């Protein structure tokens, strides 16, 4: 009982803090909005990055999202739900950005942008593996990225928010403005499509 109550208390506390920060922001305290940015920036960039596959684009989208949220803050009726509301803005802007791009996109499975040191370590690790193993892993990664990239927008968004970002289904539903059952269906269909696309490769 206690173990289930703790997360709920934490959520309630977080929501109260958000509501207070929104109220302070609307009263003219811009520092309060800075605290909201600090609180949600990592998640916002992570979601945008997974939907766009490019850190620079993700940062641009998030900057736009925070600016739009600030300008529209007075329209937010449930101020304690600032987080899901912001993620909805981020997700919609990211999907719109994707539709406007002509080049192919890739989906990185990492949370942060790779540094030159990370790339060097990765290269050294690949050299230590056999040539066949490295080639197979690279092929699988490319196939997975391409398969995820080709998912319908709502399936990719549901998969990103629920399976990768590990948000609760209820929060994903709020962000996507749909029912929990629709979230489950989109995630199921996305996983089914990925399994079908990779089945032949995995059976080898």
Secondary structure as UniProt FT lines:
FT   HELIX           2..26
FT   TURN            27..28
FT   HELIX           30..52
FT   HELIX           55..71
FT   HELIX           73..75
FT   HELIX           79..81
FT   HELIX           82..100
FT   HELIX           116..128
FT   HELIX           131..149
FT   HELIX           153..158
FT   HELIX           159..164
FT   HELIX           169..176
FT   HELIX           180..203
//
